[in-house]
């Protein structure tokens, strides 16, 4: 039986599986893993690579499962590049890769590294059709996965949990949860028609926007708080200011454009934080 719905052979099958790689949503978990590694005193590139591959496998699992549920179960999508058998094979393959990475982490690090890693796959696999039907889990699933990716990336290097990675994990959980609320608001009419209880459906679009920007503002205040307590370097404030500018522009935009701006703004936020932590260029002056 074929794995791809359009075309036959290795090339068509490869294209179908590559279509499930969505860089916009895949890069943040991978970057968070590397960022967590950079927060450690020393970085073992082999351990960092294993954890990054595990995060890729987890997010790929989510994309395959979401596509399968939306097309074959919910009949939401008009098309899908993979057959049902292709989806099941893709899930088996990504899960196998993830399991192998966890085995390596158990052997090379310890069971705590595995305990911090496994929940990312559970969130990915259960996102549809279970977690995405509740306003809390639908909103926090992806951000929580990124927070765990950051913590796991740090732990496999340092074999401990410290205040700084915990602080950054909290910041990203809040910030990205706010972005997710706005992202879900794009599908308000459809989600309401199928009784999918996102924050926008539960509270209404206007209140959802208030919640979203409240979460993002709280994240930026947490950054300032950690700077004041000297857990974050002073230049971390620059990351908050950069994102605040993007957020102010996005607040005037429709949900689709706002989501695009905020996701890219989160990339800038992460990049500036990495620079702040890695280089601490203004430490001697502040």
N, C-alpha and C positions, 0 to 999 in steps of 0.2 A: 504493500500500500504506500501511496505517495505521502511525503511529509509536507510538501509545499502545494498550495492550491493553484498557483499560476506557474505552469511550466514543469518540466521534468528534468531529472539529471542533477549532478552535483552543483552546477552553477546556480540553477534556480533554487535549489534547497539552501545553498549558502546565502543567497540574497534574502531569502525569507527569514532566516535566522538573524542575519545582520540587521534586518529591518526592526528587530526588537531591541536593538541597542539605541537608546535615546540619550544622547550626550547631555542635554540640558538637565535632565533629572538624575543621570548617573554620575556626573562629575562631582557634585557636592559630597556624596558619601565617600568617594575615593579620596577626594581632597581632604575631607575631615580625618580619614585614617592617617594620611601622611602628616597632616597638621598635628595630630596627637603624637605621632612618632617624633616630630620636631620638638615637641615640648619636653621630651625626655633629655637627659644629659648627653647620652650617646645614642646613635642610631645604628642598628644592625640592619643593613639593606635586605638581607634574606628574610628576616622576620617581618620587616615592613612590607615586602613584596607578597608574602604569604597572606598577610592580613588584608592587603588591598585586593588581592584576587578573591578572597572570601567575600569581601564587600561587593565586588562586581558580581559574583555568583548570586548573592542574595538579591541585589537589585534586579538582575536579569530574571531571576525567578518571579519577582513581582510583576515585571512587564509581561512575561509569558502568561502567567496566571490571570492577570487583569484582562489581557486580550482574549484569552479563552473564555472567561466568564462573560465579558461584554458582548462577544459575538455568538458564542454557542449556547450560553445559558440565559442571559438577559435579553438577547437580540437587540442590543443597543447600537452596535456598530454595523455599518453597511457592508464592510468587507474585512477580511483578515488574511494575511499571507500564508498562514499555516493551517494544515488540516487538523482535525481533532487528534489524530495519531501524532502529528508533528508537534502539537502543543505538549502532549504527554511525554514525548521523547525529549523535548527541550527541557521540561521540568525535571525529568530524571537526570539529564546530563548536568544541568546547573546545580542540582542538589548533590550529585555525586562529587562535583568539583568542590562545593562548599564543605561536604563531609571530609574530603581528603585534606582540605586546608585546616579544618578543626583537629583532625588527627595529628597533623604536623605541629600545630600549636600545642597540643597536649604533650607531645613528645619533646618539643624544643623549649617550651615555656612551662606551663602548668595548667591544671584544670580550671583555674580562675580565668585565664585567658580565653578558654573555650566557653565558660559560663557567660562572659561578656560578649562573645561573638554569636553564639547560637540564637539569642533572641532576635537578632537582625533578620535571620532567615524566617523565623516564626512570624514576625510582623509582615514580612514580604509575602509569605505564602497565604496567610490568613487575611490579608488586606481585602481581597475580594473573594467571596461576597460577604464576609463576616464583619470585619472591622470597619469597612467603609459605609456601613448602614447606621452607625452611631455617631452623633456629632462630635463626641470627644475623641474616640479612636480614629474616626475618619480624618480629623484635623491633626492629631498628634502622631499618627503612625509613622509617616515619613520623617518628620523632625526628630522623633525619638530614635529612629534608626540611625540618623546622622549623629545624634548625641552619643549613642552607643558605639558608633564607628570611631568617633574621636577618643572616647574613653578606652576602647579596645586597642586602638593604635598606640596610645600612650602606654597601656599596661604591658603589652607584649615586649616593649622596650625596657621599661623601668621595673616591672613586676611589683608595682605598688600603685595605689590611687592617691593623688595629691589634690590640694585645693585648686590649683590653677587649671588642670584639665576638667575638674568638676565644674568650675566656674564657667569655662568656655562651653562645656556641654549644656549647661543651663541657659546660657545666652542663645545658643543656636536653637535649642528646643523652643524657647519663647519667640525668637525672631521668625523662624521658619513656620511655626504654627500660625503666626499672624499672616504670613504670605499664603499659607494653605487655605485659610478662611477666604481670602480674596479670590484665590484660584477657583475654589468651589463655587463662589458666587457667580461665575460665568455660566454655570449650568443650573441656575436657580429654577427656571421654569421647568426644565426636563426633570430635575431631581424631585421637584414638588409633585410632578405628575405621576412618578413611580413611588412616591412616599419614601424617598431616600432622605434621611434626616441629617443633612449637613447643618452647619451652624446657620447658614443663610436661610435654609428652609425652616429651621427651628425658631430662630429669632426674627427673621425678616432681613432683607438686604441691608437696610440702613443700620440696624443694630449690629449686624454682622461686621460691617465696616468699622463701627466703633470698637467692637471687640478686637478686630484685626489690628488696627493701629494702636490700640491700647497695649496689646501683647508686644508689638514691635517697640513701642516707647519704653515699656518695662525692660525689655532686653537691653536697650541702650543705657537705661539708668543703672542696670546691673553692671554694665561695663564700667561706668563712671564709679560706682561703688567699689568695685574690685581695684580700680586704679587708686582711689583714695586710701584703701586699706593696704596698698602696695603689693597686692597679689598679681595684678597686671602691670606691665610697664606703662609709663605715662603716655606714650605714643599710641596706645590702644584707643585713646579718646578720638584720635584722628579717624580711625575706622568707624566709630560711631557717628562722627560728623559727616563723613562721606555717605554713609547709608541714610542718614537723616535727610540729606539733600535729595537723594533719589526718592525717598518716601514722600517728601512734600510734593514732588513732581507727580508721582504716581497717584497721590490722593485726588488729583484733578482729572485723572484719566479713567476711561471705562475699564471694567474688570479684566478684559483680555490684555489690553495694553499695560494696565497696572501690574498684572502678574508678570509679564515679560520684563518690565522695568525692575520690579522688586527682586526677581530671581537673579537677574544680572547684577543688581545692586548688592545682593548677598555674596556674589563672586568677588566684587570689589571689597566688600567688608572682610571676607576671609583673607584676601590677598594682603590687605593692609595689616590685619592682625598677625599674619605670618611674618611680615616684615618687622612689625613692632616687637614681636617676641624673639625673632631670630637675631635681629641686628640691634634692637634697642638704641636707635641712633641719638635720642635726645636724653638718655638717662643721666649723662654727666652734666646736663644743663638745667634739669628740672628737680 
